[in-house]
């Protein structure tokens, strides 16, 4: 008789444990979904430059390298653009751009940059004569 009571107790304990884990998992998924809905995404839109790049819009989810090298994320085949010219990178909810030691430099809203610069919505980044508008949507 005691064996049956222990067996029922164990089965009840396992069932409660599974219900508890299911409730935690469901809450966690709800939190993740809620965060993604509210999250705003940074976009890079190429407004001026080579014909094949004009109008291209790229969502930023990680570091993006701009340059002439085929290994760059945005390849600009022009002599005035260095192989690895500039890097866009996310830090928390902020987007930064930094010049990677290019020959002709990188500008943000017409100002040359040497160190990483935090970008705001509607900033203009110029790499050579390619104009990239930064938007947050």
HUBELPE-V777019 format. One record per pair of residues at least 6 apart in sequence whose ideal C-beta (glycine too) atoms are under 8 Angstrom apart, sorted by sequence separation. I is the first residue (numbers start at 1). J is the second residue. If there is no record, write none. Layout:
BEGIN
i:I j:J
i:I j:J
END
This chain:
BEGIN
i:48 j:54
i:58 j:64
i:65 j:71
i:66 j:72
i:69 j:75
i:89 j:95
i:90 j:96
i:99 j:105
i:106 j:112
i:107 j:113
i:119 j:125
i:125 j:131
i:126 j:132
i:46 j:53
i:47 j:54
i:65 j:72
i:66 j:73
i:67 j:74
i:68 j:75
i:88 j:95
i:89 j:96
i:99 j:106
i:105 j:112
i:106 j:113
i:124 j:131
i:125 j:132
i:46 j:54
i:65 j:73
i:66 j:74
i:67 j:75
i:68 j:76
i:88 j:96
i:89 j:97
i:98 j:106
i:105 j:113
i:124 j:132
i:125 j:133
i:46 j:55
i:64 j:73
i:65 j:74
i:67 j:76
i:68 j:77
i:76 j:85
i:88 j:97
i:89 j:98
i:97 j:106
i:108 j:117
i:124 j:133
i:125 j:134
i:45 j:55
i:46 j:56
i:63 j:73
i:64 j:74
i:66 j:76
i:68 j:78
i:87 j:97
i:123 j:133
i:124 j:134
i:45 j:56
i:46 j:57
i:68 j:79
i:72 j:83
i:86 j:97
i:87 j:98
i:97 j:108
i:108 j:119
i:122 j:133
i:123 j:134
i:45 j:57
i:72 j:84
i:86 j:98
i:122 j:134
i:44 j:57
i:45 j:58
i:68 j:81
i:72 j:85
i:86 j:99
i:87 j:100
i:121 j:134
i:122 j:135
i:43 j:57
i:44 j:58
i:67 j:81
i:68 j:82
i:69 j:83
i:85 j:99
i:86 j:100
i:99 j:113
i:109 j:123
i:110 j:124
i:120 j:134
i:121 j:135
i:43 j:58
i:58 j:73
i:66 j:81
i:67 j:82
i:68 j:83
i:69 j:84
i:85 j:100
i:98 j:113
i:99 j:114
i:108 j:123
i:109 j:124
i:119 j:134
i:121 j:136
i:43 j:59
i:44 j:60
i:58 j:74
i:67 j:83
i:84 j:100
i:86 j:102
i:97 j:113
i:108 j:124
i:110 j:126
i:42 j:59
i:43 j:60
i:67 j:84
i:68 j:85
i:85 j:102
i:98 j:115
i:108 j:125
i:41 j:59
i:42 j:60
i:67 j:85
i:82 j:100
i:84 j:102
i:98 j:116
i:107 j:125
i:108 j:126
i:41 j:60
i:65 j:84
i:66 j:85
i:67 j:86
i:82 j:101
i:97 j:116
i:98 j:117
i:106 j:125
i:107 j:126
i:41 j:61
i:44 j:64
i:66 j:86
i:82 j:102
i:86 j:106
i:96 j:116
i:97 j:117
i:106 j:126
i:53 j:74
i:65 j:86
i:66 j:87
i:81 j:102
i:82 j:103
i:85 j:106
i:96 j:117
i:106 j:127
i:65 j:87
i:66 j:88
i:82 j:104
i:96 j:118
i:97 j:119
i:53 j:76
i:64 j:87
i:80 j:103
i:81 j:104
i:95 j:118
i:96 j:119
i:63 j:87
i:64 j:88
i:80 j:104
i:94 j:118
i:95 j:119
i:104 j:128
i:63 j:88
i:64 j:89
i:94 j:119
i:102 j:127
i:50 j:76
i:63 j:89
i:49 j:76
i:50 j:77
i:62 j:89
i:63 j:90
i:89 j:116
i:46 j:74
i:50 j:78
i:60 j:88
i:62 j:90
i:97 j:125
i:61 j:90
i:44 j:74
i:60 j:90
i:88 j:119
i:67 j:100
i:60 j:95
i:65 j:100
i:67 j:102
i:88 j:125
i:97 j:134
i:86 j:125
i:95 j:134
i:86 j:127
i:95 j:136
i:85 j:127
i:85 j:128
i:44 j:88
i:42 j:88
i:81 j:127
i:81 j:128
i:42 j:90
i:80 j:128
i:80 j:129
i:81 j:130
i:78 j:128
i:76 j:127
i:78 j:129
i:76 j:128
i:78 j:130
i:40 j:93
i:42 j:95
i:76 j:130
i:66 j:127
i:66 j:130
i:66 j:132
i:42 j:119
i:47 j:124
i:53 j:130
i:49 j:128
i:49 j:129
i:50 j:130
i:44 j:125
i:48 j:129
i:49 j:130
i:48 j:130
i:49 j:131
i:48 j:131
i:46 j:130
i:47 j:131
i:46 j:131
i:47 j:132
i:46 j:132
i:47 j:133
i:45 j:132
i:44 j:132
i:45 j:133
i:44 j:133
i:44 j:134
i:45 j:135
i:43 j:134
i:42 j:134
i:43 j:135
i:42 j:135
i:43 j:136
i:42 j:136
i:43 j:137
i:41 j:136
i:40 j:136
i:41 j:137
i:40 j:137
END
